[in-house]
């Protein structure tokens, strides 16, 4: 019985301590918006963005991930290839401050306890909450209404590699489908501005973070049981 308990304990210890390695680091890149003003390019960062992230690697294939990212979003009808938007001539700027939690999945084993070269594509999704400003247009002038927040669904693809014993470098593109249609001031929630709404009010806005991540790894290595 003692041997069985010891074997079970060794297996439990190995399984969890081998997995419980952590990463903490930075995101640095840019972002862009997709909506009712300006061009409709999906990946076209035009403003800087930065953030912090933490990962709890539960296995070589998946990690829990939490991050904080912020940046400005801006767009201009003058940059659109749609004649109607060029003629309208609107532009806006807003800020996005996002907290995100979700699961990152590696396509290949990415075991940080093993030595040697490591490289894998990955995907990430979960749930985000972001703060922004509700705006509206008076003529061609953008006006601020109030600060608020909304939920978004992140959809991220990337690739990462180990560049040193405890350093992981990644590059990723993360689109966020938001539960608001007013990052740009086109569809204010305030019913007092109902007559000022324009664009496709049945399609919500998106924003996209594109850039590099650099994380430092730390945590428990596998435990080994004496015979």
N, C-alpha and C positions, 0 to 999 in steps of 0.2 A: 504493500500500500504506500509506504514512504517513497519507494522508487517511482511509483506512478505519479504521486503528488509532485515529486521533484522534477520529473520529466515534464509534467504539465506546466509547472512554474517556469521552467527553462524555456519552453515553447512560448508561453505568454509573454515572458520578459523579452525574448528575442523579437517576437512579432511586433510588439509595441515600441520598444526602445529603438529598434532598427528603423521604425517609421517616424518616430517623433523627432525629426530634425527640422529646424526652423530656418526661415530666411527673412531678412529685413533689408529694405533698400529704397531706391529712388526711381522715379519715372521722370524722364525729361523728353519733351517733344513738342508737338503742336496739336491744334485742333481746328475743326471746321464744323459748319452747321449746314443742314439740308432742310429747306422749307419753302416758304412763299416769297422770299426776297432773294435776289441775286442768282448766281449760277446753281446748277443742281449736281455738281460733281460730288461723288460719294467720298473720295479720298483726296482732299486738297487743303492740307493745313495752312492757314494763313495768320494764325496767332500762336504765340508760345503757350505751353502748358507744362506743369510740373506736379509731382505728387510723391506720396510715400506709400509703401506697400509692405505687407507682412504675409508670409505663407507658412502654413503648418502642413508639412509633407506627411500624409498618412500612409503613403506607399510610393514606390517608384513610378506609379502611373497617375496618382491623383493627389491634389492638395486643396485644403481650405485656404481661401485667400480673402484678405480684407485690404482695402486701399482708400486713400483720400487723394483726390486729384482736382486741380482747379486750373482755370484758364479763361480767357475771353473768347467770345464768338462774335464774328462780324461778317456782314455780307452787303454787297452793293449791286443794285440792279444794273449799273453800268457795266458790270463784268459778266452779265448774262448773255447767252446767245439767243434768247427769246426776244423778238422785237417788242412785244407788249410790255415786258419788264423794263427793257431799255427806255421805252417811252415814258413809263411811270416814274422812273428815276428816284426810287427810295433807297435808303441805306439805314443800317442799324448797328448797334453794338450792345452786347449784354455780357454778363459774367456767369460762369457756372462753377459751383463748388460742390463736388460729388463725394459721397461716401458709398462704397460698394462692398458687398459681401457675396461670395459664391464659391464655385468649385472649378478648379483648373485641372484639365485632363491632358496627360502626355500621350502622344501616339506611340512613343518608344519608351522602354524602361529608362528612367533617369535616377539611378541610385547614387545618391551623393556619398554613400559610404564606400563606393568602389573607386579605385584609382583609374587614371587614364582619361581618354577623350570621351566626352559626353555631348550629345546633340539630339534634340528632338523638336518637332513641331508640337504645338499645343493649342487647345481651345479653352476659353473661359466663358462662363455665364453665371448669372445669379440674379441679384436685385440691387438696384442703386436708388439712393435718394439724393437729390441735388437741389441746391438753393439757386434762385435766379430772381430777376426783377420783372414784374408785370409792367409792360409798357403799352402805349397806344400812340397812334399818329394823329396829329392835328395838322391837316394839310400834308406837307412833306416834313414836318418837324416831329421828331420822336420825343414823347413825354413819358416821364416815370410815374407810375401809379403807386405800387407798393412792392415790398420784398415778400417772396413766398417760396414755396418748394413743391416738388412733384417727384413721382416715382419714374424709374426708367428700367429697361431691361438691357443689360450689356451683352453684346455678342462680339467676342474677341478671338482673333486668330494670331498666332505668333510663332516664333522659333527662338530657342535659347540654347546656349552652350556654356560649358565651364571654361573660363579663361585663366583661372588660378585655382589653387586647392580649395579656397573658400569663397570664390567670386563667380557669380553666374551673370552672363550678359545675355539680354534678350531684345528682340525687336517685335513689336506688336501693333496691330491695327484693331481698335475697338469701337464699333458702332453702338450707339445707344438709341433705342426706340423709346421716346418719352411719352408720358401720359399728359402732355399739354400741347396745344397748338399756338402757344404765344411766346415762344422764345424771341420772336422777331417783332412783336407788336401788332401782328396782323389780325389776331382774334382775342381781344381783351376779355377777361372773364367778367369784368365789371359791366353790368347791364346798362349802366348810364352811357356806355360807349358802344352800344350795340350797332348803331348806324355807322360806326367807323370801321367795322370789321370788313376784311377783304380776303381774297385768295380762296384756296380750297379748305373750307372749315371742317371737312370730313376727313382730313389727313393730318395726323400729328407731326410735330417736328422731330428731327434727329440731330444729334451731334456726335462727332467722331474724334477720339483721341488717337494719335499716331506718334510712336516714338520708341525710345530705348528704355529698358529697365536694367538696373545693376543692383544685385542683391548679394548680401554677405550671409553665409550659412553658419549655423551654430546648433548645438544640441547634443543629445545623447547618442553614442555609438552603440552597436549591438552589445548585449551583455552575454557573457559566456559562463556556463555553470561548471564547477569542478566535478569531476567524476566521483 
